Amino acid sequence: MKHFNTALAALLLLTLAGCSSKQATTTAVAPAGQVDDARLAKADSEPQNWLAHGGNQLAQRYSGLDAVNLQTVANLKPAWSLDFDTNRGQEATAIAVDGVLYVTTAWSKVYAVEGKTGKTLWQFDPKVNGPHAARNCCDVVNRGAAVYQGKVFVATFDGRLIALDAATGKQAWSTATFDPETMYAISGAPRVGAGLVFIGNSGGEFGGRGFISAYKADTGELAWRFYTVPGEPGKADGAASDEAIAKFAQPTWFGKYESYRGGGNVWNSIVFDPELDQVYLATGNGYPWLRTFRSGGKGDNLFICSVVALDARTGAYKWHYQETPGDIWDYDSVADMILADLDIGGQSRKVLMHTPKNGFFYNLDRRTGELISAEPYIQGINWTLGIDKKTGKPIDNPAARFDERKQPFTASPGEGGGHSWNPTAFSPKTKLFYLQAFDYSSGRHLPRPSFEYVKGLDNIGTYHFASHMPGEAPPVPDPKAPKPQANLIAWDPVAQKAAWKTPGVGGAVLATAGGLVFQGHSRNVVMGELSAYRADTGEQVWSHKTPNAIVGGVISYAIDGEQYILATTGAGGGSIIAGTPDVRARQPGRLVAFKLGGTAVLPPDPPRAEPPVIVTETWSATDIEQGKDLYLNRCGRCHGLNARSPNILPDLRRSPTLASKDSWRSIVEDGALQGNGMIAWKSFLPEGGSERIRGYVAGEAKVEAAALAAAVTP
Ligand code: CA
């Protein structure tokens, strides 16, 4: 904890005084983080705050503030910005309570920030174990904190759930949600309600059986745990899920039991529904990806790729709806779930809306789990022939079952999905659901002939990131194939069709009572832009460049009658592997706040990165080819496909270490930088492997240098 400021200390003293003396209750200053169930249930009545991850408990990401509107938005200018102390990926949605923002950064650090000025009130660093960073796909991101009963809750990348005093940032309790030696990680935000803190985990690409836990907010004691997929047949966990696993899930899994098999990780969306006293979890893909290796090539494999409803207080199973039975395409169902009461067929229905990666927009009855409707929100879906309205299940497309056919298959959507985890919004005013979506995206799936689990690697049963099978000629692109197209979509959930579509690649959205939809964007992967659109037509009415790309959440709050639009900025997550011809110097993530008539100047765009390092040594073609294969399977998921990195995690072509055999080996093989997550890879590499990887990267550095030289030559 740093920067403990004196004003806050005075406030704390006042608060403490309030405990012993009734006179002090006349003070206008509220104690920090006093959010309870009553307040959360009526969050919409205090639009100046953003009390929960999704704004309110319906998770609608809708702000009732309207000072920034169609008439005034042209005057929306930067109010302040705050540099974080890390340049890794940022995905958080901030919480705003009574003038204070609580936000998390990469490495699961927490900031409490004055919403009016951007001044840091306190910081908390859980000192995440560096090497744990290698246990997830997409950088050490964190999607946010929860604020409840005077505490701030954060879940750390290495698996701890920590409660902090909201006034001081001092740790109140900490509990391990999993054994740190296992292949789990946490990037998701905890959610709160009914006196409990709910938290899941990632691990669906590494061999980790998904589960969600509920801890008592006041003590950190485990209240219940629910596993989303079965463990060893006939062996109970002594968990809230035992009955549902035995009754529903276990009969849908086949083949030999393997201790690593699983998935179904609850890595993003969890919603507590106070009205029905239920908690909903959205689950990820199965592990390994291929059902032939996971479940003897058959079965729905419950509860992967599903929405599951539990009794919030006991974790007892209420209902489930599986969106992608027997998934093999990485169609995580972890997208934000949004609750609303909708008039459908002349009836008011309690609906859970969901837009998972598989490309369908689902309306589920949240009392029963009944499928009300499902229609594709994107074009080009080919994994299913459609949803059978009678059974509520998708109709299998045999051609898409590439693992059984042992043939490559180009699936649409691709593994990025029609839409992934990026926050979505629903406006009760326009009755439209806003999301980023990708038409005609595709992903090439190449089934491996056999599967071997190696702890520590993201081995999923396919040749990941490759375009063709080993020994096969690269596929010839079909010029008539529809082009992939990214859009911001306003979806009418009742009519199940788009009200409008605006082309463009973007991330999180926020809907406001000012008739606007805000969306964060990236420019050349690492720089960004915040834009506003008319909520009724999709016309862009405002935008402002930001030094960092905006992947994280956008929220709104108000202080002293002024409305703020706040974005957590900083590329990362999936974009760490996105190549760009315009590589920039690494820069810190930032909070960026806008208000009407703001006068702040944002930091400039980061300068161009240092040029590639030219190495004079030479390697044989065979060594380089082997180095390329090792790079793709070991290094590519963090340092960029084909060595083309946007330099969020270091671009190795530009690393001074590239020129030194010894330094390179000490980092790659011996873990000299393991504190940053660069573990010792020796046990995962053949003898001489790191040197062959260096040969491959050195070649790519020359290619990059030539491309840069050609670009500046007229
Ligand atoms: Ca996945």
Boltz pocket constraint, residues with backbone or C-beta under 6 A from the ligand:
constraints:
  - pocket:
      binder: B
      contacts: [[A, 204], [A, 205], [A, 284], [A, 285], [A, 330], [A, 332]]
      max_distance: 6.0
